[in-house]
Amino acid sequence: MKINKPVILLATFSLLAALLGGCSGTGSADTAGTNAQAEQNKTIEPLSQTFFIFDTVVNIKIYDERATSKNMEELEALMKEIDYKISRNNPDSEISKVNAQAGIAPVEVSPDTFELVTLAVEYAKKTNGLLDPSIGPLVSLWNIGHEGAHVPPAGDIAAAQQLTDYRKIELNPEKHEIYLQTKGMEIELGSYGKGYAADKIYDYLAEQDFHSAIIDLGGNILVMGSKPGDLPWNVGIQDPDQERGNPIGSVKVVDKTVVTAGIYERFFIEDGKMYQHILDPRTGYPVDNNISSVTIITDSSTDADTMDTSLLIMGIEEGLKFAESTPNTEVLFITKDKKLYASPGFKEMLNKTNDEYTFAN
């Protein structure tokens, strides 16, 4: 029997329960500070807007009285431009044009698209191809998160694997050209795009001289500066076994990004077995280990968006080593049996509120 589960627009963090609630001064962390700080929290109301883009719900809150609807209009235009350039599902996007010319000719793209593909290739090298931007044929074959998803024939999986090789992506920085060497290759930037967009939104806000904001792209959280009152933001870490709004705990951060990859986001069940959306290019199949989610805290949302997926594929032991060798980076693994494996910094930061989850390292 096959049961398909459609795309779940699941914010991997409990933004409403822990983050946004914290901004209104209702969370436990938000009652700290002086009366003057509490008063300031009450008087500064954020300019807030919700968008649907990048196939997810995007929430942006700017805590500055100078912010206007024009800023939100410009942010929406910025996001639409990025999505238009890099979406593989849009036949007119730059990435689609690169894919259409695979094995035929190089394609000139914008500096933004070239920058993101270059970052993706560099990260593929760092992870020995565990996170490969040319995984498009495998993603299309499995079609997880869409109606009709099923386990493909082994021969089709093997054929798609042959087309997945970041070393066959040629980059010409002088002309901003991208060339895929083999016909049928496809670049897929789903593991990079939201983080890249979050960083671009942050850059825009900084250029406007804003200093306090929350950027949430479907659970990819980037907080700018500190909260009004010079307090840290309180970001909830989603319980992988529960619906949105049920954190296992929270972390306090200032000017950081907090990003999670989880197997619960998109999946289908066939013959009693769960197949989740994160694919291992080494096997051609969805990752099948004991990890439910990986959370990264670092400075760059692009880096976090790439790292969380690759660490989930890597596994706990190698993933901890990789994260601990990366500057300004903390990591938390949550396993299916409710064990927590954390880097020392993350373990110190996490205010755990669910006793069902226990540290195993």
VODO-890104 format. One record per residue (C-alpha): residue in three letters; x, y, z. Coordinates in steps of 0.25 Angstrom, whole numbers, always signed. Layout:
<recs>
type,east,north,up
Ala,X,Y,Z
...
</recs>
This chain:
<recs>
type,east,north,up
Met,+0,+0,+0
Lys,+5,+14,-3
Ile,+2,+26,+5
Asn,+7,+40,-1
Lys,+9,+51,+8
Pro,+9,+65,+1
Val,+19,+76,+4
Ile,+17,+80,+18
Leu,+21,+95,+20
Leu,+27,+92,+33
Ala,+35,+102,+40
Thr,+46,+94,+47
Phe,+46,+103,+58
Ser,+35,+107,+67
Leu,+35,+122,+62
Leu,+21,+125,+67
Ala,+23,+118,+81
Ala,+37,+121,+84
Leu,+42,+132,+75
Leu,+30,+141,+72
Gly,+24,+139,+86
Gly,+38,+143,+91
Cys,+37,+156,+83
Ser,+24,+160,+90
Gly,+30,+159,+103
Thr,+22,+147,+107
Gly,+33,+136,+108
Ser,+41,+133,+121
Ala,+54,+139,+115
Asp,+47,+152,+111
Thr,+43,+156,+125
Ala,+57,+158,+129
Gly,+64,+171,+129
Thr,+61,+185,+135
Asn,+47,+192,+135
Ala,+52,+201,+124
Gln,+56,+190,+115
Ala,+42,+184,+117
Glu,+36,+197,+114
Gln,+44,+198,+101
Asn,+39,+185,+97
Lys,+25,+189,+98
Thr,+27,+202,+91
Ile,+34,+197,+78
Glu,+24,+189,+69
Pro,+30,+182,+58
Leu,+26,+184,+43
Ser,+22,+170,+39
Gln,+18,+163,+26
Thr,+16,+149,+22
Phe,+19,+144,+8
Phe,+18,+131,+0
Ile,+31,+128,-8
Phe,+42,+118,-9
Asp,+30,+108,-8
Thr,+29,+112,+7
Val,+23,+122,+16
Val,+33,+134,+19
Asn,+31,+143,+31
Ile,+39,+156,+32
Lys,+38,+165,+44
Ile,+46,+178,+45
Tyr,+47,+185,+58
Asp,+50,+199,+54
Glu,+40,+211,+54
Arg,+46,+216,+41
Ala,+42,+203,+34
Thr,+31,+205,+23
Ser,+22,+197,+14
Lys,+32,+201,+3
Asn,+43,+193,+10
Met,+34,+180,+9
Glu,+31,+183,-5
Glu,+46,+183,-8
Leu,+48,+171,+0
Glu,+37,+163,-8
Ala,+43,+168,-21
Leu,+57,+163,-16
Met,+52,+149,-12
Lys,+44,+148,-25
Glu,+56,+151,-33
Ile,+64,+141,-26
Asp,+53,+130,-28
Tyr,+52,+134,-42
Lys,+67,+132,-45
Ile,+69,+119,-37
Ser,+56,+111,-38
Arg,+57,+98,-45
Asn,+42,+97,-46
Asn,+41,+110,-54
Pro,+45,+107,-69
Asp,+49,+121,-71
Ser,+59,+122,-59
Glu,+73,+123,-61
Ile,+76,+110,-55
Ser,+65,+103,-64
Lys,+72,+109,-76
Val,+86,+104,-71
Asn,+79,+90,-70
Ala,+73,+90,-83
Gln,+86,+93,-90
Ala,+93,+81,-82
Gly,+103,+74,-92
Ile,+100,+85,-102
Ala,+106,+99,-99
Pro,+110,+108,-87
Val,+99,+118,-82
Glu,+102,+132,-77
Val,+95,+135,-64
Ser,+94,+147,-54
Pro,+105,+149,-44
Asp,+95,+145,-33
Thr,+92,+131,-39
Phe,+107,+129,-43
Glu,+111,+132,-28
Leu,+101,+122,-22
Val,+105,+111,-32
Thr,+120,+114,-29
Leu,+117,+113,-14
Ala,+109,+100,-16
Val,+121,+94,-24
Glu,+131,+98,-14
Tyr,+123,+92,-3
Ala,+121,+79,-11
Lys,+136,+78,-11
Lys,+137,+80,+4
Thr,+127,+69,+6
Asn,+133,+60,-4
Gly,+120,+61,-12
Leu,+110,+57,-1
Leu,+103,+70,-4
Asp,+103,+71,-19
Pro,+96,+82,-27
Ser,+95,+73,-39
Ile,+85,+64,-32
Gly,+74,+69,-40
Pro,+71,+56,-47
Leu,+70,+48,-34
Val,+61,+58,-28
Ser,+52,+58,-40
Leu,+52,+43,-41
Trp,+47,+41,-26
Asn,+38,+53,-26
Ile,+36,+53,-11
Gly,+27,+63,-6
His,+18,+62,-18
Glu,+6,+54,-22
Gly,+9,+40,-28
Ala,+23,+39,-21
His,+28,+25,-20
Val,+40,+16,-20
Pro,+46,+17,-34
Pro,+52,+4,-41
Ala,+66,+1,-37
Gly,+71,+3,-52
Asp,+65,+17,-52
Ile,+72,+21,-39
Ala,+85,+16,-45
Ala,+84,+24,-57
Ala,+80,+37,-50
Gln,+93,+34,-41
Gln,+101,+34,-53
Leu,+96,+48,-56
Thr,+100,+53,-42
Asp,+114,+58,-42
Tyr,+118,+72,-38
Arg,+131,+71,-44
Lys,+124,+72,-58
Ile,+119,+86,-55
Glu,+128,+95,-62
Leu,+129,+110,-57
Asn,+134,+121,-65
Pro,+136,+133,-55
Glu,+140,+143,-66
Lys,+127,+141,-74
His,+118,+136,-63
Glu,+115,+124,-71
Ile,+111,+110,-66
Tyr,+112,+97,-74
Leu,+108,+84,-70
Gln,+116,+74,-78
Thr,+106,+62,-79
Lys,+93,+63,-86
Gly,+82,+60,-75
Met,+89,+67,-64
Glu,+81,+76,-55
Ile,+85,+86,-44
Glu,+76,+86,-32
Leu,+78,+98,-22
Gly,+67,+94,-12
Ser,+77,+92,-1
Tyr,+84,+105,-3
Gly,+73,+115,-8
Lys,+66,+119,+5
Gly,+79,+121,+13
Tyr,+84,+130,+1
Ala,+71,+138,+1
Ala,+72,+140,+16
Asp,+86,+146,+15
Lys,+82,+155,+4
Ile,+70,+160,+12
Tyr,+79,+162,+23
Asp,+89,+170,+14
Tyr,+77,+179,+9
Leu,+73,+182,+24
Ala,+87,+186,+27
Glu,+88,+195,+15
Gln,+75,+202,+20
Asp,+82,+204,+34
Phe,+72,+194,+41
His,+78,+187,+53
Ser,+67,+178,+59
Ala,+59,+168,+50
Ile,+54,+154,+49
Ile,+55,+146,+36
Asp,+48,+133,+35
Leu,+48,+125,+22
Gly,+40,+113,+25
Gly,+48,+110,+38
Asn,+61,+116,+33
Ile,+63,+126,+44
Leu,+72,+138,+43
Val,+72,+148,+54
Met,+78,+162,+52
Gly,+84,+168,+64
Ser,+77,+167,+77
Lys,+63,+169,+81
Pro,+58,+183,+86
Gly,+63,+185,+99
Asp,+77,+179,+95
Leu,+72,+165,+99
Pro,+76,+152,+91
Trp,+65,+145,+83
Asn,+59,+132,+88
Val,+58,+122,+77
Gly,+51,+109,+79
Ile,+56,+96,+74
Gln,+45,+88,+68
Asp,+42,+74,+73
Pro,+43,+65,+61
Asp,+32,+56,+66
Gln,+21,+67,+68
Glu,+14,+77,+60
Arg,+19,+91,+58
Gly,+19,+99,+71
Asn,+25,+88,+80
Pro,+39,+91,+83
Ile,+49,+82,+91
Gly,+55,+94,+96
Ser,+61,+107,+92
Val,+74,+115,+89
Lys,+77,+130,+92
Val,+84,+136,+80
Val,+89,+150,+75
Asp,+92,+153,+60
Lys,+92,+138,+57
Thr,+85,+128,+48
Val,+78,+115,+53
Val,+74,+105,+42
Thr,+69,+91,+43
Ala,+68,+79,+33
Gly,+58,+69,+37
Ile,+53,+56,+31
Tyr,+39,+59,+35
Glu,+38,+71,+26
Arg,+34,+63,+13
Phe,+32,+48,+12
Phe,+24,+37,+7
Ile,+21,+23,+12
Glu,+21,+11,+3
Asp,+19,-4,+8
Gly,+20,+1,+22
Lys,+34,+8,+20
Met,+36,+23,+21
Tyr,+44,+30,+10
Gln,+48,+44,+13
His,+53,+55,+4
Ile,+68,+56,+7
Leu,+75,+47,-3
Asp,+89,+41,-2
Pro,+96,+42,-15
Arg,+105,+31,-12
Thr,+93,+21,-11
Gly,+82,+28,-20
Tyr,+72,+26,-8
Pro,+67,+35,+3
Val,+76,+35,+15
Asp,+72,+24,+24
Asn,+79,+25,+38
Asn,+75,+28,+52
Ile,+75,+43,+51
Ser,+62,+51,+51
Ser,+68,+65,+50
Val,+80,+74,+50
Thr,+81,+88,+54
Ile,+92,+98,+51
Ile,+95,+111,+58
Thr,+105,+120,+51
Asp,+107,+133,+44
Ser,+103,+131,+30
Ser,+90,+125,+26
Thr,+95,+120,+13
Asp,+106,+112,+20
Ala,+95,+107,+30
Asp,+86,+103,+19
Thr,+96,+94,+12
Met,+103,+89,+25
Asp,+90,+83,+32
Thr,+86,+75,+20
Ser,+100,+69,+18
Leu,+102,+66,+32
Leu,+89,+58,+33
Ile,+95,+50,+21
Met,+109,+49,+28
Gly,+104,+44,+41
Ile,+106,+47,+55
Glu,+121,+44,+57
Glu,+126,+50,+45
Gly,+116,+61,+45
Leu,+121,+66,+59
Lys,+135,+66,+54
Phe,+132,+74,+42
Ala,+124,+84,+50
Glu,+134,+85,+61
Ser,+145,+88,+50
Thr,+136,+99,+44
Pro,+138,+113,+51
Asn,+127,+119,+58
Thr,+118,+107,+56
Glu,+110,+99,+66
Val,+101,+86,+63
Leu,+90,+78,+69
Phe,+86,+64,+65
Ile,+73,+58,+69
Thr,+71,+43,+67
Lys,+59,+35,+65
Asp,+60,+29,+79
Lys,+60,+44,+85
Lys,+75,+45,+88
Leu,+82,+58,+86
Tyr,+97,+59,+81
Ala,+102,+73,+82
Ser,+115,+81,+80
Pro,+120,+86,+93
Gly,+115,+100,+90
Phe,+101,+96,+86
Lys,+100,+87,+98
Glu,+103,+100,+107
Met,+93,+108,+99
Leu,+81,+99,+99
Asn,+71,+101,+109
Lys,+64,+88,+109
Thr,+49,+87,+113
Asn,+45,+73,+109
Asp,+50,+62,+118
Glu,+47,+51,+108
Tyr,+60,+56,+100
Thr,+73,+53,+107
Phe,+88,+56,+103
Ala,+96,+44,+99
Asn,+109,+51,+98
</recs>
